[in-house]
Amino acid sequence: MKEQKVDLSVIILSYRVMDLLRNSLHSVFNSVTGYSFEVIVIDNDSRDGTAEMVEKEFPQVKLIRNENNGFAKGNNIGLKEASGRFILFLNPDTEVDTNVFQECVSFLEEHREIGMLGCKLVKGDGTIDHASKRGFPNPWNALVYFLKLDKMFPKSKLFGGYDMTYMSDDQEGEVDSLVGAFMMTRKEVVEKVGGWDEDFFMYGEDIEYCYRVKEAGYKNYYFPKVTTIHYKGQSSRKIPVFTLYHFHRSMWIFYKKHYTQKYPFFMNWAVFIGIWARYWILRLRNAMIKEPYVSK
């Protein structure tokens, strides 16, 4: 990271979402705050005119043209250019409310025990994005999630741990994990914990980052006083193989890094088999679905 020059560095990694990024940047620059901020956009070789749009319409943005080496590596490149004492990792498919920066930075200044802060995310259709607050995917939480027991008993701490559905969407408090669409931290946390784990290409990096933040003695905190819209794309019953593979690969990488030493050998093998069995089951399901895939 560079020498401190501003209060907040907003880092946005973009890949083939030009129109969404334009709207996101407009929302960022419409923010009402007394804190100074800079915006860094890393374009992961979109080839759709994204970089040119940013240069033309948002000359105040620090634009970095990059190869597509994944979410973690791209954000780490942005970190190297950041000069803020606070850092916000923001998805290009988000729109922040005008008071988000002011409220979040002020809250972090008052609560130094918080290492990572997330806000309430609302999807484009107005429903809550439950990834705003999550538990770590330990074997029990993952099993309950895959068996959909959390849907049957959402208010149960025993069964609702994966998405922390037992916790009200309007209740602020400490959580295990936040979502990479909106994660605000402070420079000193990054210097102590490090950046994003580049073993992950896509999916799971945010959970892994939050895990290390918590292990370092900080809190991951859900702050629903402010809201951000998160456009997660059009829904489809069919999932592309590339997405399926990296989702399950990331699940195993996270488990291998942080849980294999905590559980017996047979449990680790059961988790490994379960993850990749699920992958192949969904691959088979995909093959049986005739609808065209709508990109997310």
Backbone hydrogen bonds, N-H to C=O, Kabsch-Sander energy under -0.5 kcal/mol:
donor,donor_aa,acceptor,acceptor_aa,energy
2,K,82,A,-2.1
5,K,83,S,-2.1
6,V,83,S,-0.8
7,D,36,S,-0.7
8,L,36,S,-1.9
9,S,86,F,-2.5
10,V,8,L,-0.5
10,V,38,E,-2.9
11,I,9,S,-0.6
11,I,88,L,-3.3
12,I,10,V,-0.6
12,I,40,I,-3.0
13,L,90,L,-0.6
14,S,12,I,-0.5
14,S,42,I,-3.0
21,L,17,V,-2.9
22,R,18,M,-2.3
23,N,19,D,-2.0
24,S,20,L,-2.4
25,L,21,L,-2.9
26,H,22,R,-2.1
27,S,23,N,-2.1
28,V,24,S,-2.1
29,F,25,L,-2.6
30,N,26,H,-1.0
31,S,28,V,-1.4
32,V,98,T,-2.7
33,T,31,S,-0.7
38,E,8,L,-2.3
40,I,10,V,-3.3
41,V,39,V,-0.5
41,V,62,K,-2.1
42,I,12,I,-2.7
42,I,40,I,-0.5
43,D,41,V,-0.6
43,D,64,I,-2.6
44,N,14,S,-3.0
44,N,42,I,-0.7
45,D,43,D,-1.9
45,D,66,N,-0.6
53,M,49,G,-2.4
54,V,50,T,-2.4
55,E,51,A,-2.3
56,K,52,E,-2.1
57,E,53,M,-3.0
58,F,54,V,-2.2
61,V,58,F,-2.0
62,K,39,V,-2.7
63,L,61,V,-1.0
64,I,41,V,-2.9
66,N,43,D,-2.8
69,N,67,E,-1.6
71,F,201,F,-2.5
74,G,70,G,-1.7
75,N,71,F,-2.2
76,N,72,A,-2.1
77,I,73,K,-1.7
78,G,74,G,-1.6
79,L,75,N,-2.2
80,K,76,N,-1.6
81,E,77,I,-0.8
81,E,78,G,-0.8
82,A,78,G,-0.8
82,A,79,L,-0.8
85,R,6,V,-1.1
86,F,7,D,-1.7
87,I,185,T,-2.6
88,L,9,S,-3.0
89,F,87,I,-0.5
89,F,183,M,-2.9
90,L,11,I,-2.7
90,L,88,L,-0.7
91,N,181,A,-2.4
94,T,91,N,-0.8
95,E,229,I,-1.9
97,D,227,T,-1.2
100,V,97,D,-1.4
103,E,99,N,-2.5
104,C,100,V,-2.6
105,V,101,F,-2.3
106,S,102,Q,-1.8
107,F,103,E,-2.1
108,L,104,C,-2.3
109,E,105,V,-2.2
110,E,106,S,-1.4
111,H,107,F,-1.1
114,I,111,H,-1.5
115,G,113,E,-0.5
115,G,219,K,-2.6
116,M,219,K,-1.8
117,L,184,M,-3.0
118,G,221,Y,-2.6
120,K,223,F,-0.6
120,K,226,V,-1.9
122,V,228,T,-2.5
123,K,127,T,-3.2
124,G,230,H,-0.7
126,G,123,K,-2.4
129,D,121,L,-2.8
130,H,128,I,-1.0
132,S,129,D,-2.1
133,K,130,H,-1.2
134,R,177,S,-2.5
135,G,162,Y,-2.4
138,N,136,F,-2.3
142,A,138,N,-2.7
143,L,139,P,-2.3
144,V,140,W,-2.6
145,Y,141,N,-2.1
146,F,142,A,-2.6
147,L,143,L,-2.0
148,K,145,Y,-1.0
149,L,144,V,-2.1
150,D,144,V,-0.8
151,K,148,K,-0.7
152,M,148,K,-0.9
153,F,149,L,-2.1
156,S,153,F,-1.5
160,G,156,S,-2.7
164,M,160,G,-0.5
165,T,160,G,-1.2
166,Y,160,G,-0.6
167,M,164,M,-1.7
171,Q,168,S,-1.7
172,E,170,D,-0.7
173,G,222,Y,-1.8
175,V,220,N,-2.7
176,D,134,R,-0.8
177,S,134,R,-2.7
182,F,179,V,-1.9
183,M,89,F,-2.0
184,M,117,L,-2.9
185,T,87,I,-3.0
186,R,115,G,-0.5
187,K,85,R,-2.7
189,V,186,R,-0.9
190,V,186,R,-1.7
191,E,187,K,-2.3
192,K,188,E,-1.4
193,V,189,V,-3.4
194,G,190,V,-2.3
198,E,196,W,-0.7
200,F,197,D,-1.5
208,E,204,G,-2.3
209,Y,205,E,-2.5
210,C,206,D,-2.4
211,Y,207,I,-2.1
212,R,208,E,-1.9
213,V,209,Y,-2.2
214,K,210,C,-2.4
215,E,211,Y,-2.3
216,A,212,R,-1.6
217,G,214,K,-1.7
218,Y,213,V,-1.9
219,K,113,E,-2.2
220,N,175,V,-0.6
221,Y,116,M,-2.9
221,Y,219,K,-0.5
222,Y,173,G,-2.9
223,F,118,G,-3.1
223,F,221,Y,-0.5
226,V,223,F,-1.1
228,T,120,K,-2.4
229,I,95,E,-2.5
230,H,122,V,-2.9
231,Y,93,D,-3.0
231,Y,229,I,-0.5
232,K,230,H,-1.0
234,Q,295,S,-0.8
244,L,240,P,-2.5
245,Y,241,V,-3.0
246,H,242,F,-2.1
247,F,243,T,-2.3
248,H,244,L,-2.1
249,R,245,Y,-2.8
250,S,246,H,-2.2
251,M,247,F,-1.7
252,W,248,H,-2.0
253,I,249,R,-2.4
254,F,250,S,-2.5
255,Y,251,M,-2.1
256,K,252,W,-3.0
257,K,253,I,-2.3
258,H,254,F,-2.1
259,Y,255,Y,-2.9
260,T,255,Y,-1.2
262,K,259,Y,-1.6
263,Y,259,Y,-1.0
268,N,264,P,-2.0
269,W,265,F,-2.2
270,A,266,F,-2.0
271,V,267,M,-2.4
272,F,268,N,-2.4
273,I,269,W,-2.7
274,G,270,A,-2.5
275,I,271,V,-2.6
276,W,272,F,-2.0
277,A,273,I,-2.3
278,R,274,G,-2.0
279,Y,275,I,-1.7
280,W,276,W,-1.9
281,I,277,A,-2.2
282,L,278,R,-2.3
283,R,279,Y,-1.9
284,L,280,W,-2.2
285,R,281,I,-2.3
286,N,282,L,-2.5
287,A,283,R,-1.8
288,M,284,L,-0.9
288,M,285,R,-0.8
289,I,285,R,-0.6
289,I,286,N,-1.4
295,S,293,Y,-0.6
